[in-house]
């Protein structure tokens, strides 16, 4: 399981998440970073994969922009 989980809001952080994912993959290898679009295999239960990966990660990176904030 990947040790680094990237959580992000698609509305305003998708680009930042992608760039972060690419940098982490270069530094630690693609097996050590998780970003839903790039990592969840087609046909797998999306929610189950997210829950399993999140519960076993060592690091959680949460990206939140200003969308929807006062």
JOFENKA-V166980 format. One record per helix or strand of 2 or more residues. SS is the DSSP state (A for helix, B for strand). FROM is the first residue (numbers start at 1). LEN is the number of residues. If there is no record, write none. Layout:
[[SS/FROM/LEN] [SS/FROM/LEN]]
//
This chain:
[[B/4/5] [A/10/19] [A/30/3] [B/33/2] [A/36/4] [A/46/11] [B/59/5]]
//
